[in-house]
Amino acid sequence: MGVTTFKGGVHPYEGKELAMDQPIQALTPKGLMVFPVSQHIGAPAKPIVAKGDHVLMGQKIAEAGGFVSAPVLSSVSGTVKSIEKVLTAGGALMDAIIIENDQQYEKIEGFGQDRDYTKLSREEIVNIVKDAGIVGLGGAGFPTAVKLMPKDPSKIDYFLVNGSECEPYLTSDYRDMLESPDELIGGLKVILSLFPNAKGKICIEDNKPEAIKLLSEKVKDEPNIEVVSLLTKYPEGGERQLMFAVTGRKINSSMLPADVGVIVDNVDTVISIYKAVCKSTPLVRRILTVTGDAVVNPGNFNVPLGTNYQELVDAAGGFKDDPAKIICGGTMMGNPMFKLDVPIGKNTSSIVALLEDEVLEEPTTACIKCGRCVNVCPSNLAPTLLLNDALMRNVDAFMELNGMECISCGCCSYVCPAKRPITASIKTMKLYSKDVLRKRAAEEKKREERAAAEKAHEKTEAPAEPKKEEVKKA
């Protein structure tokens, strides 16, 4: 169907064979449940419970703090022990609601009841998704209800289900597609009911033939849904890359896919929409992979939100030996973890534990100007030049080279023979540049306000011109 991939990209070792054949196991947590109030992009949620309150599974414990925000719901029943700051997987201290799990899993009224989405209005469906606390489960954590409310729904041509799962080692989306195909298709049907002119495309890399075969058979009689097989290449699952590969449409960092008639959501997000709308079940769990050569029994798990990462690793048999590196997410875009005593949230990810850290074992040398980083960059940038600007803290030059368009995929660092920290440096430079530009804008605004005030002052202090009669007398 035309374009089936994108320019650039790399083919790292996949490592998926470690967990891809392991069915999803349900994990029942035993320790305290910790719910950070910010598990999404946007304003933090606001706690609506207090110490000593008894809560039920599925109960809202923190409400959305703004338009771009999402509520937090309890995944267990129990008693609120405290509201205090905790360390999160991303390394930040954050307010969190801590609940003593009573192991009873008493649910709120109506939890799990069937519901016919065809009898619901567009507004009702969007509000259900919002109240269910659903955010993008592919890593970004953007509140899903906001995605489902573009300015003009009639201008949305495509809804893409991102089933690429291009990150090495991770297999939770693959297992979701194999084990919950009807829920995935059901969620897509719910979404398409909101967009009268949209077609649904389930996008899967061709290294997952079983998922492609199963879902293709399931949707063969669905006129508005098809399965798209994509070339296996990292980062095929990046929103911009996937969108271009399937539709040929492009966006930049200042745009959203909806600006060009496209909406993209991860597999588990679409399944969560089905659960919320059709099964009255809010987002209270995540499907995660625990894998890597340091893990005793790599596998995929259905984990209640708020569970401690240590319990998840224990469920996989623990580690064979002390890992040289533990990564939250995949090996390309994941973040290193320095402790497992942190909670699992909507915006956290799978764990990859490795016995060797190849990055640390290879020394960094000078750039040899080979151009490999330029060839593989999916954003058509010049990473080696951006690295130089990042090291020099040259914001203007960095902006001229479109540095803000970097998606931090890591392809440049992966192919660099000199092992230079290209991705990390550019990522840091993007944050630095945003801060500098924000300060410049604030200073410019102050200058304009001062100039306006001085002009107004000069006008009030200026002597009045003499009247015509006074001029004649003189």
C-alpha positions in Angstrom: 0.0 0.0 0.0 2.7 2.5 -0.9 5.2 3.5 1.8 5.8 0.7 4.4 8.8 2.2 6.2 10.7 5.3 6.8 14.2 6.8 6.0 17.0 5.9 8.4 16.7 3.6 11.4 18.8 0.7 12.7 18.5 -3.1 13.3 19.6 -3.7 16.9 19.7 -7.1 18.5 16.0 -7.9 19.2 16.2 -10.2 22.2 12.5 -10.9 22.0 13.0 -14.6 22.0 13.5 -14.5 25.8 9.9 -13.6 26.6 7.8 -13.6 23.5 6.4 -17.1 24.0 5.6 -16.6 27.7 1.8 -16.0 28.3 0.8 -13.0 30.4 0.7 -13.9 34.1 -1.4 -12.1 36.7 0.6 -10.7 39.6 -1.0 -10.3 43.0 0.9 -7.7 45.1 1.5 -8.2 48.8 3.2 -5.0 49.9 2.1 -1.3 50.2 0.6 0.2 47.0 2.0 3.6 46.0 0.2 5.9 43.6 2.1 9.0 42.4 -0.2 11.8 41.5 1.6 12.5 38.2 1.5 9.5 36.0 1.0 11.4 32.8 2.0 14.4 30.7 0.3 17.6 32.0 -0.9 18.8 35.4 -0.5 16.5 38.4 -3.7 15.0 39.7 -5.1 16.3 43.0 -5.6 13.8 45.9 -9.3 13.5 47.1 -8.7 11.0 49.9 -7.1 11.5 53.3 -5.1 9.4 55.7 -7.4 6.7 57.3 -9.9 6.6 54.4 -11.0 3.2 53.2 -10.9 2.9 49.4 -12.2 0.3 46.9 -10.7 -1.1 43.8 -11.5 1.2 40.9 -12.2 4.2 43.2 -10.9 7.6 42.2 -8.3 8.7 44.7 -6.9 11.8 42.8 -8.8 13.9 40.3 -7.5 15.5 37.2 -5.6 18.7 37.9 -6.5 20.4 34.5 -7.5 19.9 30.9 -4.3 18.0 30.1 -4.3 15.7 33.1 -5.8 12.4 34.3 -7.2 11.0 37.5 -5.6 8.3 39.5 -7.7 5.2 40.6 -6.9 2.6 43.2 -6.0 -0.8 41.9 -6.8 -2.4 45.3 -9.0 -2.1 48.3 -7.5 -1.0 51.6 -6.7 2.0 53.8 -4.9 5.2 52.9 -1.8 5.1 55.1 -0.3 8.5 54.1 0.2 11.0 51.3 3.9 11.8 51.1 6.7 12.3 48.6 8.2 9.1 47.1 11.0 8.4 44.6 9.7 7.4 41.2 11.2 5.2 38.4 12.2 8.4 36.6 14.3 9.5 39.6 12.1 12.3 40.7 10.5 12.9 44.1 6.7 13.2 43.8 3.6 13.3 46.0 2.0 9.9 46.2 -1.0 8.3 47.9 0.1 5.2 49.8 -2.5 2.5 50.4 -2.3 -0.5 52.7 -3.6 -3.4 50.6 -6.2 -5.4 52.5 -6.0 -8.2 49.9 -9.8 -8.3 49.6 -10.0 -6.5 46.2 -13.4 -5.1 46.9 -14.6 -3.2 43.9 -16.6 -0.1 43.4 -20.3 -0.6 42.4 -20.7 -1.4 38.7 -17.0 -2.4 38.2 -16.8 -4.9 35.3 -20.4 -4.6 34.1 -21.1 -4.9 30.4 -22.0 -1.8 28.5 -23.1 -1.3 24.9 -21.0 1.5 23.4 -23.4 1.9 20.4 -26.0 3.3 22.8 -23.6 6.0 24.2 -23.1 9.5 22.8 -19.7 10.7 21.7 -19.4 12.9 24.8 -20.3 10.0 27.1 -17.6 7.8 25.6 -14.9 10.5 25.9 -16.0 11.1 29.5 -15.8 7.4 30.4 -12.2 7.3 28.9 -11.4 10.4 30.9 -12.8 9.2 34.2 -11.1 5.8 33.7 -7.7 7.6 34.0 -6.5 6.2 30.6 -3.3 7.7 29.2 -0.9 6.6 26.5 0.6 3.3 27.7 3.4 3.3 25.1 5.6 5.5 27.3 4.5 9.1 26.6 1.6 9.1 29.0 -0.5 11.7 27.1 -4.1 11.8 28.5 -6.1 9.7 26.0 -9.4 11.6 26.4 -7.6 14.8 25.1 -6.5 12.8 22.0 -10.1 11.8 21.3 -11.2 15.4 21.3 -9.6 17.1 18.2 -11.1 20.4 17.0 -12.9 18.7 14.1 -13.5 14.9 14.4 -14.6 14.8 10.8 -11.1 15.7 9.6 -9.6 12.6 11.2 -8.8 10.1 8.4 -6.9 7.4 10.2 -6.6 5.9 13.6 -3.4 3.9 13.9 -3.0 1.2 16.5 0.7 1.1 17.2 1.6 -2.6 17.5 5.2 -2.2 16.2 6.8 -2.7 19.6 10.2 -2.0 18.0 12.1 -1.6 21.2 14.5 -4.6 21.7 13.5 -7.2 24.3 9.9 -5.9 25.0 7.1 -8.3 24.2 4.1 -7.2 26.3 2.2 -5.7 23.3 2.9 -8.8 21.2 1.3 -11.0 23.9 -1.6 -8.6 24.2 -2.3 -8.9 20.5 -2.2 -12.7 20.7 -4.2 -13.1 23.9 -6.7 -10.2 23.7 -7.4 -9.7 19.9 -11.1 -9.3 20.4 -10.6 -6.6 23.0 -8.1 -4.8 20.8 -10.5 -4.8 17.8 -13.4 -3.9 20.1 -11.5 -0.9 21.5 -10.7 0.2 17.9 -14.4 0.0 17.0 -15.3 2.2 20.0 -12.7 4.8 18.8 -13.8 4.7 15.2 -17.4 5.4 16.3 -16.1 8.8 17.4 -14.6 9.7 14.0 -17.1 9.3 11.1 -14.5 9.5 8.3 -11.7 7.5 9.8 -10.3 4.1 8.9 -8.5 2.0 11.5 -5.2 0.4 10.8 -3.5 -2.1 13.2 0.2 -1.6 12.4 2.6 -4.5 13.2 6.2 -5.1 12.3 6.8 -8.2 10.2 8.8 -9.9 12.9 5.5 -10.8 14.5 3.9 -13.0 11.9 1.6 -14.8 14.3 0.0 -11.5 15.5 -0.4 -10.3 11.9 -2.0 -13.6 10.8 -4.4 -13.7 13.8 -5.6 -10.1 13.6 -5.9 -10.2 9.8 -8.2 -13.1 10.1 -10.2 -11.4 12.8 -10.8 -8.2 10.8 -11.3 -9.7 7.3 -15.0 -8.7 7.4 -14.5 -5.3 8.9 -14.7 -2.7 6.1 -13.1 0.1 8.1 -10.2 -1.9 9.7 -7.1 -3.5 8.3 -3.8 -4.9 9.5 -0.7 -3.3 8.0 2.6 -5.2 8.0 5.6 -3.0 8.3 9.3 -3.6 7.8 11.0 -4.5 11.0 13.3 -1.6 11.8 13.9 0.6 14.8 12.2 3.1 15.6 9.3 2.0 13.5 7.1 2.4 16.6 7.9 6.1 16.9 4.7 8.1 16.3 6.1 10.2 13.5 7.9 7.3 11.8 4.8 5.0 12.0 2.5 7.7 10.7 4.8 8.4 7.8 5.3 4.7 7.0 1.5 4.0 6.9 0.0 7.3 5.6 2.9 9.3 4.1 2.0 12.2 6.3 4.6 14.2 8.2 4.6 16.4 11.3 7.2 18.3 13.3 7.7 18.9 17.0 5.3 21.8 17.1 2.5 19.7 15.7 0.2 16.8 16.7 -0.8 13.9 14.4 -4.4 15.2 14.6 -3.2 18.3 12.7 -2.8 16.1 9.6 -5.8 13.9 10.2 -4.2 11.1 12.2 -4.4 9.8 15.7 -2.0 7.1 17.1 -2.4 5.0 20.2 -0.6 2.0 21.6 -2.1 -1.5 21.7 -2.6 -1.6 25.5 -4.2 1.9 25.4 -6.8 0.7 22.9 -7.5 -2.4 25.0 -7.9 -0.2 28.0 -10.4 1.9 26.1 -12.4 -1.2 25.4 -12.3 -2.3 29.1 -13.4 1.1 30.3 -16.2 1.7 27.8 -17.5 -1.8 27.3 -16.6 -3.5 30.6 -16.8 -0.6 33.0 -13.3 -1.2 34.1 -11.0 1.8 34.7 -7.2 1.7 34.2 -5.9 0.0 37.2 -3.2 -2.3 35.7 -0.3 -2.5 33.2 1.0 -5.3 31.0 4.8 -5.4 31.5 7.7 -7.5 30.4 10.5 -8.5 32.7 13.4 -9.8 30.6 17.1 -9.8 29.8 19.9 -12.3 30.4 20.1 -11.4 34.1 16.5 -12.5 34.7 15.8 -16.1 35.9 12.4 -16.5 34.2 11.7 -13.8 31.7 8.1 -13.2 31.1 5.1 -10.9 30.7 2.9 -9.8 33.6 -0.5 -8.2 34.3 0.5 -5.9 37.2 -1.8 -3.7 39.3 -0.7 0.0 39.2 1.1 1.0 42.4 2.9 -2.3 42.8 6.6 -2.1 43.8 9.0 -3.0 41.0 10.8 -5.4 43.3 7.7 -7.5 43.5 7.6 -7.7 39.7 11.2 -8.8 39.5 10.6 -11.4 42.2 7.6 -12.8 40.2 10.1 -13.4 37.4 12.3 -15.4 39.7 14.7 -12.6 40.5 18.2 -12.2 39.0 20.7 -14.9 38.2 23.5 -12.5 39.4 23.8 -8.8 40.1 22.9 -7.1 36.8 25.4 -4.7 35.3 22.5 -2.6 34.1 18.8 -2.4 34.8 16.7 -0.4 32.4 13.1 0.8 32.7 11.9 0.3 29.1 13.8 -1.0 26.2 17.6 -0.8 25.6 17.3 2.0 23.0 15.1 4.6 24.7 14.7 3.2 28.2 16.1 4.9 31.4 18.6 3.3 33.8 17.2 2.2 37.2 19.4 2.4 40.3 16.9 0.9 42.7 13.8 -1.3 42.4 12.0 0.1 45.4 9.8 2.4 43.3 6.2 2.1 42.2 4.8 1.0 38.8 2.7 3.7 37.2 0.9 4.3 34.0 3.9 6.1 32.5 6.5 3.6 33.6 7.6 0.6 31.6 9.0 -2.9 31.4 12.3 -3.9 32.9 15.4 -5.2 31.0 18.2 -6.5 33.2 21.6 -7.3 31.6 24.7 -9.0 33.0 27.0 -6.9 30.9 27.0 -3.1 30.1 28.4 -2.9 26.7 28.3 0.9 26.7 30.6 1.2 29.7 33.1 -1.4 28.3 33.9 0.6 25.2 35.8 3.9 25.5 34.7 7.1 23.8 37.1 8.4 21.1 37.1 11.4 18.8 34.6 11.7 15.9 36.0 10.3 12.7 33.4 12.1 10.5 32.1 8.8 9.1 28.5 10.2 8.7 26.8 7.0 10.0 24.7 9.0 12.5 23.4 11.1 9.6 22.4 8.1 7.6 20.4 6.4 10.3 18.7 9.5 11.8 14.9 9.0 11.2 14.4 12.8 11.7 16.9 13.7 8.9 19.2 15.6 11.2 22.9 16.0 11.5 23.5 14.4 15.0 27.3 15.0 15.0 26.9 18.7 14.4 24.1 18.9 17.0 26.4 17.2 19.5 29.1 19.9 18.9 26.5 22.6 19.6 25.3 20.8 22.7 28.8 20.5 24.1 29.4 24.2 23.3 25.9 25.2 24.7 25.3 27.1 21.5 21.5 27.5 21.5 21.2 29.5 18.4 23.2 27.1 16.2 21.4 24.2 17.8 18.0 25.7 16.8 19.2 26.5 13.3 20.0 22.8 12.8 16.5 21.9 14.0 17.8 20.2 17.1 14.3 20.3 18.7 13.2 17.8 16.1 15.4 15.0 17.7 13.1 12.2 19.0 15.9 10.8 21.3 15.6 7.4 19.6 19.3 6.6 20.1 20.0 5.4 16.6 23.0 7.8 16.2 24.6 6.6 19.4 24.0 3.0 18.5 26.0 3.2 15.2 28.7 5.6 16.4 32.1 3.8 16.1 33.6 6.4 18.5 30.9 5.7 21.1 30.2 9.4 21.6 27.2 10.2 23.9 25.2 11.8 21.1 21.7 11.1 22.1 22.1 11.9 25.8 23.9 15.2 25.0 21.2 16.3 22.5 18.5 15.4 24.9 20.1 17.5 27.6 20.6 20.3 25.1 16.9 20.3 24.2 16.0 20.9 27.8 18.7 23.6 28.2 17.5 25.3 24.9 13.9 25.4 26.1 15.0 27.0 29.3 17.1 29.6 27.5 14.4 30.4 25.0 11.8 30.7 27.8 14.0 33.2 29.7 14.7 35.2 26.5 10.9 35.4 25.9 10.3 36.6 29.5 13.1 39.2 29.2 11.7 40.4 25.8 8.2 40.7 27.4 9.6 42.8 30.3 11.5 45.1 27.8 8.3 45.6 25.8 6.3 46.3 29.0 9.0 48.8 30.2 9.0 50.5 26.8 5.2 50.8 26.9 5.3 52.2 30.4 8.0 54.8 29.5 6.0 55.9 26.5 2.9 56.3 28.6 4.9 58.3 31.2 6.4 60.6 28.5 2.9 61.3 27.2 1.5 62.3 30.6 4.5 64.4 31.5 4.7 66.3 28.1 3.6 70.1 28.4 0.3 70.8 26.9 0.3 72.7 23.6 -1.0 76.3 23.8 -4.4 77.1 22.6 -4.9 79.1 19.4 -6.2 82.2 21.3 -3.0 82.2 23.5 -0.8 82.0 20.4 -2.6 85.1 18.9 -2.1 87.2 22.1 1.5 86.4 22.2 
